[in-house]
């Protein structure tokens, strides 16, 4: 008995036991004359041992001291058996439970898994302990990687958050495991970790939790509610197509502020589903891109400081509710992209920071592991378990939630060791340079895993530098992304459009330069949330001039974006000229649609999307064969003219964009072919609250040399406008 007491006193009693199965449950008695049942229940007054499948009493346990240690013994002839415990607590309450320490952790072996599917063998997983052919005990198997921990316990509502009650076991591989019977869906829990030096750390959320509560608890929640029946088979099993030759018009969305209820509460996943899906469908967008919906503690981070990469944020509902939203979008033939943040994570005490008392997830040296711009920690991409954790998470969203694309946030910060750092504040790589080789290897492995296992899915890099080959395959020494945001186009074009038209003639190159590198990468043209926040103002607020000119400028800019090669991305509200700068704390200004200017901008956005989807020449936007300059140097008039060409046919269109308020009644341009050209888009049309300057809607070419071409047309060019003409064939 002294041996037992000493073991418990030194380990379980002090919540520092790393091998609870060695001292709890059925044990060979110290005298080796039979079996001893040892139970640790510090708040119990008495305990009865019952048969596993009935209320038959097997014995009453004896309390060995006043510290919660109970003992029962059986003679040597007794064979091992399974049992339940009826516990009467000191407050008079009585509970019956199945002792977890009768199921050795060796019973639960991690299933074999793909390197990217660790989520199937980690975290809180519903499991059954098979007692015999008739009886299986339901419960939850908990697992957590904490190799530097001295001990780990599961704490939760089921044990009054008492770290003494459910110590976990580790077999030396760094993973702590415990099966707890009768813990089912909806149980709140965390991990209590004691570091090597004996300190009890703040309770940690489960890194693999599928649900995490909001402030103040941030408790993980067991989540086995798999009720959703997917109805998107036609979408997920669709023919694999070349996405570079398909239109992609992306509606970037922050769920919490798209629309709100009358009391300024965000819509739930189910509420937004009923409103968003028909709206996006009508507007002609091919995809929605969701700002991060992985769990995050601070509303003001918009999700870009996640603590809980495996959990759908509970702000708007359950994982099943979110699946319903994705499902409904797919049934409407709308793809779903989610912003994904593997670059950094915040230092919140319930998260990954110093997780087991050591730097398990972040680089140990702050010169490499601390992000000075965002006050967050940087994942250590040199550790296998970190890389596996992140890649498994990417696969999790594609497999479990049918996500179609991952837009990877802050890639530039991952690629460069000196990102946002001054001299002396960063650690060079082994060759003395500033590239983070470990992060580069991680990104390549990520993309290879995604495209190998999910060929209908794609990745997009938010990358703002000239790093080569971001969207080139890894076998070409690229990073392997499917697309890259064209931040150069975005910065140059916004800088240009904010200028007063009188000065634009001196900055024509800000618009034409993008075509110098347009095919170096597979580009998405983004006008994202970052451009309408933090004092930058809304898109309409950037435009110069009086009210009419502001909207005319915005219409011309919208046409320029859609006529320009590259996939399109617009943040919510841009489609109807949102008035205020975006705030995550309020709804978009939907009431503005009662004003003609705003309603007209929405109509133009809708028409441009549908034009893009239906016009083959605008879709061939990732090959230089699909574009031809006509005039890029008419800076005096601030006019651009170019042709867009369809693949494998003679179909083409001619775009003319006038960035001044001056109309031109007889502006001559050369065109690729003789024949007739019809105006299929004119942003100055009165339908869009334009001036209606151009009355002619169809032109025939003349044999007159212009812009190096034998055939040309003389057309009416409206003020502050974008015009697209479609070739109808020979006259």
C-alpha positions as CSV (number, residue, x, y, z in Angstrom):
1,X,0.0,0.0,0.0
2,X,2.8,2.4,0.7
3,X,4.2,1.8,-2.8
4,X,0.8,2.7,-4.3
5,X,0.4,5.7,-2.1
6,X,3.9,7.0,-2.9
7,X,3.4,6.6,-6.6
8,X,0.1,8.5,-6.5
9,X,1.4,11.1,-4.1
10,X,4.4,11.9,-6.4
11,X,2.5,11.7,-9.7
12,X,-1.3,11.8,-9.8
13,X,-1.8,13.7,-6.7
14,X,0.6,16.4,-7.9
15,X,-0.8,16.3,-11.5
16,X,2.5,15.3,-12.9
17,X,1.9,11.7,-13.9
18,X,3.1,10.7,-17.4
19,X,2.0,7.0,-17.0
20,X,-1.4,6.9,-15.3
21,X,-2.0,3.4,-16.6
22,X,0.9,2.3,-14.5
23,X,-0.7,3.2,-11.3
24,X,-4.5,3.6,-11.9
25,X,-7.1,1.0,-12.9
26,X,-6.6,-2.7,-12.4
27,X,-3.1,-3.5,-11.4
28,X,-1.2,-6.5,-10.2
29,X,-1.1,-6.1,-6.5
30,X,2.2,-5.1,-4.9
31,X,2.3,-8.5,-3.2
32,X,1.7,-10.2,-6.5
33,X,-1.1,-12.2,-4.8
34,X,-4.0,-10.9,-6.9
35,X,-5.5,-7.8,-8.6
36,X,-5.8,-4.3,-7.1
37,X,-8.1,-1.7,-8.4
38,X,-6.8,1.8,-7.7
39,X,-9.1,4.9,-8.2
40,X,-8.2,8.5,-7.7
41,X,-11.3,10.6,-7.0
42,X,-10.3,13.5,-4.7
43,X,-13.9,14.7,-4.1
44,X,-15.4,11.2,-3.5
45,X,-16.9,10.1,-0.2
46,X,-17.4,6.4,-1.3
47,X,-17.1,4.3,-4.4
48,X,-18.9,1.0,-5.4
49,X,-17.5,-1.2,-8.2
50,X,-20.3,-2.4,-10.5
51,X,-20.3,-4.9,-13.4
52,X,-19.8,-3.2,-16.8
53,X,-23.2,-4.4,-18.1
54,X,-25.4,-4.4,-15.0
55,X,-25.9,-2.9,-11.6
56,X,-24.4,-5.9,-9.9
57,X,-22.1,-4.8,-7.2
58,X,-18.7,-6.4,-7.4
59,X,-17.2,-4.7,-4.3
60,X,-17.0,-1.5,-2.2
61,X,-13.8,0.4,-2.4
62,X,-11.9,1.5,0.7
63,X,-10.5,5.0,1.0
64,X,-6.9,4.7,2.0
65,X,-6.5,8.2,3.3
66,X,-8.3,11.5,3.1
67,X,-6.8,12.6,-0.2
68,X,-9.1,10.7,-2.6
69,X,-7.2,7.4,-3.1
70,X,-9.5,4.4,-3.2
71,X,-8.5,0.7,-3.3
72,X,-10.2,-2.7,-3.8
73,X,-8.4,-6.1,-4.0
74,X,-9.2,-9.5,-5.5
75,X,-7.5,-12.8,-5.0
76,X,-4.9,-14.2,-7.3
77,X,-7.5,-16.5,-9.0
78,X,-9.4,-13.5,-10.4
79,X,-9.1,-12.8,-14.1
80,X,-9.1,-9.2,-15.4
81,X,-12.5,-7.7,-16.0
82,X,-14.3,-4.5,-17.0
83,X,-16.3,-2.4,-14.6
84,X,-18.2,0.8,-13.8
85,X,-17.8,3.0,-10.7
86,X,-20.7,4.4,-8.7
87,X,-19.3,7.4,-7.0
88,X,-20.9,9.2,-4.1
89,X,-19.4,12.7,-3.8
90,X,-18.9,14.7,-0.6
91,X,-21.8,17.0,-1.6
92,X,-24.2,14.0,-1.7
93,X,-24.4,13.7,-5.5
94,X,-24.1,10.2,-7.0
95,X,-22.7,9.5,-10.5
96,X,-22.0,6.3,-12.4
97,X,-19.1,6.4,-14.8
98,X,-16.8,4.0,-16.7
99,X,-13.2,4.2,-15.4
100,X,-11.0,5.3,-18.3
101,X,-8.0,3.6,-16.8
102,X,-9.3,0.1,-17.5
103,X,-8.6,0.8,-21.2
104,X,-4.8,1.0,-21.7
105,X,-3.8,3.6,-24.2
106,X,-2.2,0.9,-26.3
107,X,-5.8,-0.1,-27.2
108,X,-6.0,3.1,-29.3
109,X,-3.4,3.1,-32.0
110,X,-3.3,6.0,-34.3
111,X,-4.7,4.9,-37.7
112,X,-2.4,4.9,-40.7
113,X,-2.9,8.2,-42.5
114,X,-1.6,10.2,-45.3
115,X,1.0,12.7,-44.3
116,X,-1.5,15.5,-44.9
117,X,-4.4,13.9,-42.9
118,X,-3.2,14.1,-39.4
119,X,-6.5,15.6,-38.5
120,X,-7.9,12.1,-38.7
121,X,-5.8,10.8,-35.9
122,X,-5.3,13.9,-33.6
123,X,-7.5,16.0,-31.4
124,X,-10.8,14.9,-29.8
125,X,-12.1,11.9,-31.8
126,X,-15.2,9.9,-31.1
127,X,-14.2,6.3,-30.4
128,X,-15.5,3.1,-28.9
129,X,-13.7,0.8,-26.5
130,X,-14.7,-2.7,-27.3
131,X,-15.3,-4.7,-24.1
132,X,-16.5,-7.9,-25.7
133,X,-18.6,-9.0,-28.6
134,X,-21.7,-7.5,-27.1
135,X,-20.6,-4.4,-25.4
136,X,-18.8,-1.3,-26.7
137,X,-18.2,1.7,-24.5
138,X,-18.9,5.0,-26.3
139,X,-16.7,8.0,-25.5
140,X,-14.0,10.3,-26.8
141,X,-10.3,9.7,-27.5
142,X,-8.2,12.8,-26.8
143,X,-4.8,13.2,-28.2
144,X,-2.4,16.2,-28.2
145,X,1.3,16.6,-29.2
146,X,3.3,18.1,-26.4
147,X,6.7,16.4,-26.3
148,X,8.3,18.8,-23.8
149,X,5.5,18.4,-21.3
150,X,6.1,16.8,-17.9
151,X,2.4,15.8,-17.8
152,X,-0.9,16.5,-19.6
153,X,-4.4,16.2,-18.4
154,X,-7.8,16.6,-20.0
155,X,-10.0,19.1,-18.2
156,X,-13.6,20.0,-18.9
157,X,-17.1,20.2,-17.7
158,X,-17.1,16.4,-17.3
159,X,-14.5,16.6,-14.5
160,X,-15.1,20.1,-13.1
161,X,-12.0,21.3,-14.9
162,X,-9.9,19.5,-12.3
163,X,-6.5,18.6,-13.8
164,X,-6.0,15.8,-11.2
165,X,-8.9,13.7,-12.5
166,X,-7.9,12.7,-16.1
167,X,-4.1,12.5,-16.6
168,X,-3.1,11.5,-20.1
169,X,-0.5,8.9,-21.1
170,X,2.4,9.2,-23.5
171,X,4.5,6.3,-24.9
172,X,7.5,8.5,-25.6
173,X,6.5,9.8,-29.1
174,X,5.4,13.2,-27.8
175,X,1.7,12.4,-28.2
176,X,-0.4,12.3,-25.1
177,X,-3.6,10.1,-25.3
178,X,-6.6,9.2,-23.2
179,X,-9.9,7.6,-24.0
180,X,-12.6,9.0,-21.7
181,X,-15.9,7.0,-21.7
182,X,-19.2,8.8,-22.0
183,X,-17.8,12.1,-23.2
184,X,-19.8,12.8,-26.3
185,X,-20.8,15.6,-28.7
186,X,-20.8,19.1,-27.2
187,X,-18.4,18.5,-24.3
188,X,-16.3,21.5,-23.4
189,X,-12.6,20.8,-22.7
190,X,-9.0,22.0,-22.8
191,X,-5.6,20.6,-22.0
192,X,-3.8,21.3,-18.7
193,X,-0.1,21.0,-19.4
194,X,2.7,21.0,-16.9
195,X,6.0,22.0,-18.3
196,X,9.4,20.3,-17.7
197,X,10.2,22.7,-14.8
198,X,6.9,21.9,-13.1
199,X,4.9,25.0,-14.0
200,X,1.2,24.5,-14.8
201,X,0.6,26.5,-18.0
202,X,-2.6,28.3,-18.9
203,X,-5.2,25.8,-20.2
204,X,-4.7,25.2,-23.9
205,X,-7.3,24.9,-26.5
206,X,-7.0,21.7,-28.6
207,X,-5.0,22.6,-31.8
208,X,-7.1,20.1,-33.7
209,X,-10.5,21.2,-32.1
210,X,-13.3,21.4,-34.6
211,X,-15.1,23.9,-32.4
212,X,-13.8,26.5,-30.0
213,X,-16.0,28.9,-27.9
214,X,-15.7,32.6,-28.0
215,X,-14.4,34.9,-25.2
216,X,-14.1,34.4,-22.3
217,X,-13.7,30.6,-22.1
218,X,-12.1,29.8,-25.5
219,X,-12.9,26.2,-24.6
220,X,-12.6,23.5,-27.2
221,X,-15.8,21.6,-27.9
222,X,-16.1,18.0,-29.0
223,X,-17.8,18.1,-32.3
224,X,-19.3,14.8,-33.7
225,X,-22.5,16.3,-35.2
226,X,-22.2,15.0,-38.7
227,X,-25.8,15.5,-39.8
228,X,-25.2,17.4,-43.0
229,X,-25.9,15.4,-46.1
230,X,-24.0,16.9,-49.0
231,X,-26.1,17.7,-52.2
232,X,-23.2,19.1,-54.3
233,X,-22.2,15.9,-56.1
234,X,-22.6,17.5,-59.5
235,X,-20.2,20.2,-58.5
236,X,-17.5,18.1,-56.8
237,X,-17.6,15.5,-59.5
238,X,-17.6,17.9,-62.4
239,X,-15.2,17.4,-65.3
240,X,-11.7,18.6,-64.6
241,X,-11.1,21.7,-66.8
242,X,-8.3,24.1,-67.5
243,X,-9.2,26.9,-64.9
244,X,-6.8,29.3,-66.7
245,X,-9.1,29.4,-69.7
246,X,-12.3,29.7,-67.7
247,X,-13.7,33.0,-66.3
248,X,-13.1,33.6,-62.7
249,X,-14.8,36.6,-61.1
250,X,-14.4,36.5,-57.3
251,X,-16.6,38.2,-54.7
252,X,-14.5,38.7,-51.6
253,X,-16.7,38.6,-48.5
254,X,-16.5,39.2,-44.8
255,X,-19.3,37.2,-43.3
256,X,-19.7,39.3,-40.2
257,X,-20.4,42.6,-42.1
258,X,-21.9,41.8,-45.4
259,X,-25.4,42.3,-44.1
260,X,-26.6,42.6,-40.5
261,X,-29.9,42.2,-38.7
262,X,-31.9,45.2,-37.4
263,X,-30.1,45.1,-34.1
264,X,-26.7,45.1,-35.8
265,X,-26.1,41.4,-35.2
266,X,-24.1,39.5,-37.8
267,X,-26.1,37.0,-39.9
268,X,-25.5,33.3,-39.1
269,X,-24.2,30.9,-41.7
270,X,-27.8,29.8,-42.4
271,X,-29.2,33.3,-42.6
272,X,-26.5,34.5,-44.9
273,X,-26.9,31.4,-47.1
274,X,-30.5,32.3,-47.9
275,X,-29.5,35.9,-49.0
276,X,-26.0,35.5,-50.3
277,X,-26.4,32.6,-52.8
278,X,-29.1,34.2,-54.9
279,X,-27.4,37.5,-54.8
280,X,-24.0,36.2,-56.0
281,X,-25.7,34.1,-58.6
282,X,-27.7,37.0,-60.0
283,X,-24.6,39.3,-60.0
284,X,-22.7,36.7,-62.1
285,X,-19.8,36.0,-59.8
286,X,-18.2,32.6,-60.3
287,X,-16.6,32.3,-56.8
288,X,-16.9,33.8,-53.4
289,X,-13.8,34.3,-51.3
290,X,-14.3,34.3,-47.5
291,X,-12.1,36.2,-45.2
292,X,-10.7,33.7,-42.7
293,X,-13.4,31.6,-41.1
294,X,-11.0,29.6,-38.9
295,X,-11.5,30.4,-35.3
296,X,-10.0,33.7,-34.0
297,X,-10.2,35.4,-30.6
298,X,-10.2,39.1,-31.7
299,X,-13.0,40.5,-33.9
300,X,-10.7,43.3,-35.2
301,X,-8.3,40.9,-36.8
302,X,-11.0,39.8,-39.3
303,X,-9.7,36.3,-38.8
304,X,-6.1,37.0,-39.8
305,X,-4.9,36.1,-36.3
306,X,-6.3,32.6,-36.0
307,X,-6.3,30.4,-32.9
308,X,-7.9,27.3,-34.0
309,X,-7.1,26.4,-37.6
310,X,-9.3,23.3,-37.6
311,X,-12.4,25.1,-36.1
312,X,-15.0,27.0,-38.1
313,X,-15.5,30.3,-36.2
314,X,-18.5,29.8,-33.8
315,X,-19.5,33.5,-34.2
316,X,-21.9,32.6,-37.0
317,X,-23.0,29.0,-36.2
318,X,-21.8,25.4,-36.2
319,X,-19.6,23.5,-38.6
320,X,-22.7,21.8,-40.0
321,X,-24.2,25.2,-40.7
322,X,-21.1,26.3,-42.6
323,X,-21.3,23.1,-44.6
324,X,-24.8,24.0,-45.6
325,X,-23.6,27.4,-46.8
326,X,-20.8,25.9,-49.0
327,X,-23.2,23.3,-50.2
328,X,-25.8,25.9,-51.3
329,X,-23.1,27.9,-53.2
330,X,-22.0,24.8,-55.0
331,X,-25.5,23.8,-56.0
332,X,-25.7,27.3,-57.6
333,X,-22.4,26.6,-59.4
334,X,-20.5,29.0,-57.3
335,X,-17.0,28.0,-56.1
336,X,-15.8,28.7,-52.6
337,X,-12.3,30.1,-51.7
338,X,-11.2,30.7,-48.2
339,X,-8.4,32.9,-46.9
340,X,-6.0,30.6,-45.1
341,X,-3.3,31.9,-42.7
342,X,-0.2,29.6,-42.3
343,X,2.3,32.5,-41.9
344,X,1.8,33.4,-38.3
345,X,-0.4,33.1,-35.2
346,X,-1.1,35.3,-32.2
347,X,0.4,34.8,-28.7
348,X,-2.9,34.3,-26.9
349,X,-2.4,32.2,-23.8
350,X,-4.9,29.5,-24.9
351,X,-3.2,29.0,-28.3
352,X,-0.1,27.5,-29.7
353,X,2.5,30.0,-28.2
354,X,5.0,28.2,-25.9
355,X,2.5,25.4,-26.1
356,X,4.0,22.8,-23.8
357,X,6.5,25.1,-22.1
358,X,8.7,25.1,-25.1
359,X,8.6,26.6,-28.6
360,X,6.9,23.7,-30.3
361,X,5.1,25.7,-33.1
362,X,7.2,28.9,-33.4
363,X,10.8,29.6,-34.2
364,X,12.7,29.8,-30.9
365,X,14.7,32.9,-31.8
366,X,12.5,36.1,-32.0
367,X,14.6,37.3,-34.8
368,X,13.0,34.5,-36.8
369,X,9.9,33.6,-34.7
370,X,8.4,37.0,-33.9
371,X,6.6,39.1,-36.5
372,X,7.2,42.8,-35.6
373,X,4.5,44.1,-38.0
374,X,1.6,42.1,-36.7
375,X,2.9,41.3,-33.2
376,X,2.5,37.6,-33.8
377,X,4.5,34.4,-33.8
378,X,5.9,32.7,-37.0
379,X,5.5,29.0,-37.5
380,X,8.7,27.0,-37.5
381,X,8.6,25.6,-41.0
382,X,11.7,23.5,-40.2
383,X,9.8,21.2,-37.9
384,X,8.1,18.2,-39.4
385,X,5.2,18.3,-37.0
386,X,4.5,21.9,-37.8
387,X,4.6,21.3,-41.5
388,X,2.3,18.3,-41.1
389,X,0.0,20.2,-38.9
390,X,-0.4,23.0,-41.5
391,X,-0.7,20.8,-44.6
392,X,-3.1,18.5,-42.9
393,X,-5.2,21.5,-42.1
394,X,-5.3,22.6,-45.7
395,X,-6.4,19.1,-46.7
396,X,-9.0,19.2,-43.9
397,X,-10.8,22.2,-45.4
398,X,-10.8,20.7,-48.9
399,X,-12.0,17.3,-47.8
400,X,-14.3,18.0,-44.9
401,X,-15.9,21.2,-46.1
402,X,-15.5,20.9,-49.9
403,X,-13.6,24.1,-50.1
404,X,-12.4,24.7,-53.7
405,X,-9.5,27.1,-53.3
406,X,-7.1,28.4,-50.6
407,X,-5.9,31.9,-50.8
408,X,-2.7,31.8,-48.8
409,X,-2.3,35.0,-46.8
410,X,1.0,37.0,-46.4
411,X,3.2,34.7,-48.6
412,X,5.8,37.4,-48.9
413,X,6.3,37.5,-45.1
414,X,7.0,33.7,-45.3
415,X,9.5,33.9,-48.1
416,X,11.8,36.5,-46.7
417,X,13.7,36.3,-43.4
418,X,14.1,40.1,-43.3
419,X,10.4,40.9,-44.0
420,X,9.5,44.0,-42.0
421,X,12.9,43.9,-40.2
422,X,15.8,46.3,-40.1
423,X,19.4,45.3,-40.4
424,X,20.5,43.2,-37.4
425,X,17.0,42.1,-36.6
426,X,17.0,39.0,-38.7
427,X,19.0,35.8,-39.2
428,X,20.4,35.0,-42.6
429,X,20.0,31.6,-44.2
430,X,22.8,29.1,-44.5
431,X,24.0,30.9,-47.7
432,X,23.9,34.4,-46.1
433,X,20.8,35.4,-47.9
434,X,17.3,36.5,-46.9
435,X,15.2,33.7,-48.3
436,X,13.5,31.4,-45.8
437,X,14.4,28.0,-47.4
438,X,12.2,26.1,-44.9
439,X,9.1,28.2,-45.7
440,X,9.8,27.8,-49.5
441,X,10.0,24.0,-49.1
442,X,6.8,24.1,-47.0
443,X,4.9,26.1,-49.7
444,X,6.1,23.7,-52.4
445,X,5.0,20.7,-50.5
446,X,1.7,22.3,-49.7
447,X,0.9,22.9,-53.3
448,X,2.1,19.5,-54.4
449,X,-0.2,17.9,-51.8
450,X,-3.2,20.0,-52.9
451,X,-2.9,19.4,-56.6
452,X,-1.9,15.8,-56.3
453,X,-4.9,14.8,-54.1
454,X,-7.5,17.4,-55.1
455,X,-7.0,18.3,-58.8
456,X,-10.3,20.3,-59.0
457,X,-9.0,22.6,-56.2
458,X,-6.4,25.4,-56.5
459,X,-4.3,27.7,-54.4
460,X,-3.8,31.5,-54.7
461,X,-0.8,33.4,-53.2
462,X,-1.1,36.9,-51.8
463,X,2.5,37.8,-52.7
464,X,3.6,41.3,-53.3
465,X,7.3,41.0,-54.4
466,X,9.1,39.9,-57.5
467,X,9.9,36.5,-56.1
468,X,10.2,34.3,-59.3
469,X,7.8,31.5,-60.2
470,X,5.2,31.9,-57.5
471,X,2.5,30.4,-59.8
472,X,4.9,28.1,-61.7
473,X,4.9,24.3,-61.1
474,X,7.4,23.0,-58.6
475,X,9.0,20.9,-61.3
476,X,9.9,24.2,-63.0
477,X,11.4,25.3,-59.6
478,X,8.3,27.4,-58.9
479,X,6.4,27.5,-55.6
480,X,3.5,25.6,-57.2
481,X,0.6,28.0,-56.6
482,X,-2.2,28.1,-59.1
483,X,-2.5,31.9,-59.1
484,X,-0.9,35.0,-57.7
485,X,-2.5,38.3,-56.7
486,X,-1.2,41.0,-59.0
487,X,-0.4,43.6,-56.4
488,X,1.7,45.6,-58.9
489,X,-1.4,46.1,-61.2
490,X,-3.5,47.0,-58.2
491,X,-1.1,49.6,-56.8
492,X,-0.4,51.2,-60.1
493,X,-3.9,51.4,-61.3
494,X,-5.3,52.8,-58.0
495,X,-2.5,55.4,-57.9
496,X,-3.5,56.4,-61.5
497,X,-7.2,56.5,-61.0
498,X,-7.0,58.7,-57.9
499,X,-5.3,61.4,-59.9
500,X,-7.2,64.3,-61.4
501,X,-7.7,63.6,-65.1
502,X,-5.7,66.7,-66.0
503,X,-2.6,65.1,-64.6
504,X,-3.1,61.6,-65.9
505,X,-1.4,62.3,-69.2
506,X,1.9,62.4,-67.4
507,X,1.4,58.9,-65.9
508,X,0.2,56.7,-68.8
509,X,2.8,54.2,-67.9
510,X,1.1,53.3,-64.7
511,X,-1.6,51.6,-66.7
512,X,0.4,50.2,-69.6
513,X,3.3,48.8,-67.5
514,X,1.3,45.9,-66.2
515,X,1.3,44.3,-69.7
516,X,5.1,44.0,-69.5
517,X,4.8,41.3,-66.9
518,X,1.2,40.2,-67.3
519,X,2.1,36.6,-68.2
520,X,5.1,36.1,-65.9
521,X,2.6,34.6,-63.4
522,X,-1.0,33.4,-63.5
523,X,-2.5,36.6,-62.1
524,X,-5.6,37.5,-60.2
525,X,-6.4,41.3,-60.4
526,X,-7.5,42.1,-56.8
527,X,-9.4,45.1,-55.4
528,X,-9.5,43.6,-52.0
529,X,-10.6,44.6,-48.5
530,X,-7.1,45.9,-47.8
531,X,-7.8,48.8,-50.3
532,X,-11.0,50.0,-48.6
533,X,-9.9,50.2,-44.9
534,X,-7.5,51.8,-42.6
535,X,-8.1,55.3,-43.9
536,X,-7.8,54.4,-47.6
537,X,-11.5,55.2,-48.1
538,X,-14.0,53.3,-50.3
539,X,-13.5,52.9,-54.0
540,X,-15.9,55.7,-54.8
541,X,-14.2,58.0,-52.3
542,X,-10.9,57.5,-54.2
543,X,-12.3,58.9,-57.4
544,X,-11.7,62.6,-58.3
545,X,-14.3,65.2,-59.5
546,X,-17.9,65.9,-58.7
547,X,-20.5,63.2,-58.1
548,X,-21.1,62.4,-61.8
549,X,-17.3,62.3,-62.5
550,X,-16.6,60.1,-59.5
551,X,-19.1,57.5,-60.7
552,X,-17.9,57.8,-64.3
553,X,-14.3,57.3,-63.2
554,X,-15.3,54.2,-61.2
555,X,-17.2,52.8,-64.2
556,X,-14.2,53.4,-66.5
557,X,-11.9,51.7,-63.9
558,X,-14.3,48.8,-63.6
559,X,-14.2,48.3,-67.4
560,X,-10.4,48.6,-67.5
561,X,-10.2,45.8,-64.8
562,X,-12.6,43.5,-66.7
563,X,-11.0,44.1,-70.1
564,X,-7.5,43.6,-68.8
565,X,-6.1,40.0,-68.8
566,X,-6.3,38.2,-65.5
567,X,-8.9,36.8,-63.2
568,X,-11.0,39.3,-61.2
569,X,-11.5,39.9,-57.5
570,X,-13.7,42.6,-55.9
571,X,-14.4,43.1,-52.3
572,X,-18.0,43.2,-51.2
573,X,-19.6,46.7,-51.6
574,X,-17.3,47.7,-54.5
575,X,-20.0,46.3,-56.8
576,X,-22.4,49.1,-55.9
577,X,-19.9,51.8,-54.8
578,X,-20.1,51.4,-51.1
579,X,-20.0,54.9,-49.6
580,X,-18.2,54.5,-46.3
581,X,-14.9,52.9,-45.7
582,X,-15.4,49.3,-44.8
583,X,-15.8,48.4,-41.1
584,X,-16.1,44.9,-39.7
585,X,-18.5,46.3,-37.1
586,X,-21.4,47.3,-39.4
587,X,-23.2,46.2,-42.5
588,X,-22.5,47.4,-46.0
589,X,-24.6,50.5,-47.0
590,X,-27.3,48.6,-48.8
591,X,-29.6,51.6,-48.5
592,X,-27.5,53.3,-51.2
593,X,-29.1,51.2,-53.8
594,X,-32.1,53.6,-53.5
595,X,-29.8,56.1,-55.2
596,X,-29.5,56.0,-59.0
597,X,-25.7,56.3,-59.2
598,X,-25.2,53.3,-56.8
599,X,-27.9,51.2,-58.4
600,X,-26.3,51.9,-61.8
601,X,-22.9,50.8,-60.6
602,X,-24.4,47.6,-59.3
603,X,-26.0,47.0,-62.8
604,X,-22.6,47.6,-64.5
605,X,-20.9,45.2,-62.1
606,X,-23.5,42.6,-62.9
607,X,-23.3,43.2,-66.7
608,X,-19.4,43.1,-66.7
609,X,-19.5,39.7,-64.8
610,X,-22.0,38.2,-67.3
611,X,-20.0,39.7,-70.3
612,X,-16.9,38.1,-68.9
613,X,-18.6,34.8,-68.6
614,X,-20.1,34.9,-72.1
615,X,-17.3,36.5,-74.1
616,X,-14.5,34.0,-75.1
617,X,-12.0,36.7,-76.0
618,X,-12.0,38.0,-72.4
619,X,-11.5,34.6,-70.9
620,X,-8.2,33.8,-72.7
621,X,-6.3,35.8,-70.2
622,X,-3.3,33.8,-69.3
623,X,-1.5,33.7,-72.7
624,X,0.1,36.6,-74.6
625,X,-1.7,35.2,-77.7
626,X,-4.9,36.6,-76.1
627,X,-3.8,40.2,-76.1
628,X,-2.6,42.8,-78.6
629,X,-1.9,46.4,-78.0
630,X,-3.4,48.9,-80.4
631,X,-2.5,52.1,-78.7
632,X,-0.8,52.4,-75.3
633,X,1.0,55.8,-75.8
634,X,-1.8,58.3,-76.4
635,X,-1.0,60.0,-73.2
636,X,-2.3,63.3,-74.5
637,X,-5.8,62.0,-74.4
638,X,-5.3,59.4,-71.7
639,X,-6.7,56.7,-73.9
640,X,-5.8,53.0,-74.0
641,X,-6.8,50.7,-76.9
642,X,-6.1,47.0,-77.2
643,X,-7.6,43.8,-78.6
644,X,-8.5,40.7,-76.7
645,X,-8.5,37.4,-78.7
646,X,-10.3,34.1,-78.2
647,X,-8.4,30.8,-78.2
648,X,-8.5,28.7,-81.3
649,X,-10.8,31.0,-83.2
650,X,-10.8,34.4,-85.0
651,X,-13.2,35.9,-82.4
652,X,-11.9,39.1,-80.8
653,X,-12.9,42.3,-79.2
654,X,-11.5,45.8,-79.1
655,X,-11.3,47.8,-75.9
656,X,-11.1,51.6,-75.7
657,X,-10.8,53.3,-72.3
658,X,-10.9,57.0,-72.0
659,X,-9.7,58.3,-68.6
660,X,-10.5,62.0,-69.2
661,X,-13.8,63.9,-69.2
662,X,-13.2,64.9,-72.9
663,X,-15.3,63.0,-75.5
664,X,-14.0,62.3,-79.0
665,X,-16.4,62.3,-82.0
666,X,-14.1,60.8,-84.6
667,X,-11.3,58.9,-82.8
668,X,-9.6,56.6,-85.3
669,X,-8.0,53.3,-84.2
670,X,-6.5,50.4,-86.2
671,X,-8.2,47.1,-85.7
672,X,-7.1,43.5,-86.2
673,X,-9.6,42.5,-88.9
674,X,-11.7,44.1,-91.6
675,X,-15.5,43.9,-91.1
676,X,-18.1,45.1,-88.7
677,X,-17.6,45.9,-85.0
678,X,-20.5,46.1,-82.6
679,X,-20.5,48.0,-79.2
680,X,-21.3,45.3,-76.6
681,X,-20.3,47.4,-73.5
682,X,-20.3,51.2,-73.0
683,X,-20.0,52.3,-69.4
684,X,-21.2,55.8,-70.5
685,X,-24.6,54.4,-71.4
686,X,-27.5,56.2,-69.8
687,X,-28.5,52.9,-68.3
688,X,-25.5,53.3,-66.1
689,X,-26.2,57.0,-65.4
690,X,-23.7,58.0,-68.1
691,X,-24.0,60.8,-70.6
692,X,-25.1,58.6,-73.5
693,X,-22.6,60.4,-75.7
694,X,-22.0,57.7,-78.3
695,X,-25.1,57.1,-80.5
696,X,-23.5,54.8,-83.0
697,X,-23.5,51.1,-81.9
698,X,-21.9,49.5,-84.9
699,X,-19.0,50.4,-87.1
700,X,-17.6,49.1,-90.4
701,X,-13.9,49.2,-91.0
702,X,-12.2,51.4,-93.7
703,X,-9.1,50.7,-95.6
704,X,-7.2,53.4,-93.8
705,X,-3.8,52.8,-92.1
706,X,-3.8,53.5,-88.4
707,X,-1.7,52.2,-85.5
708,X,0.3,50.1,-88.0
709,X,-2.8,48.3,-89.4
710,X,-4.4,48.6,-92.8
711,X,-8.0,48.5,-91.4
712,X,-9.3,51.0,-89.0
713,X,-12.5,52.5,-87.7
714,X,-13.4,56.0,-86.7
715,X,-15.6,55.9,-83.6
716,X,-17.2,58.0,-80.9
717,X,-15.4,57.8,-77.6
718,X,-17.4,58.9,-74.6
719,X,-15.9,60.8,-71.6
720,X,-14.6,58.8,-68.7
721,X,-15.6,55.5,-70.1
722,X,-14.8,52.0,-71.2
723,X,-16.1,50.7,-74.5
724,X,-15.8,47.2,-75.8
725,X,-16.5,46.3,-79.5
726,X,-17.0,42.8,-80.8
727,X,-15.9,41.7,-84.3
728,X,-19.0,40.4,-86.1
729,X,-17.1,39.1,-89.1
730,X,-16.3,40.3,-92.6
731,X,-18.6,43.0,-94.1
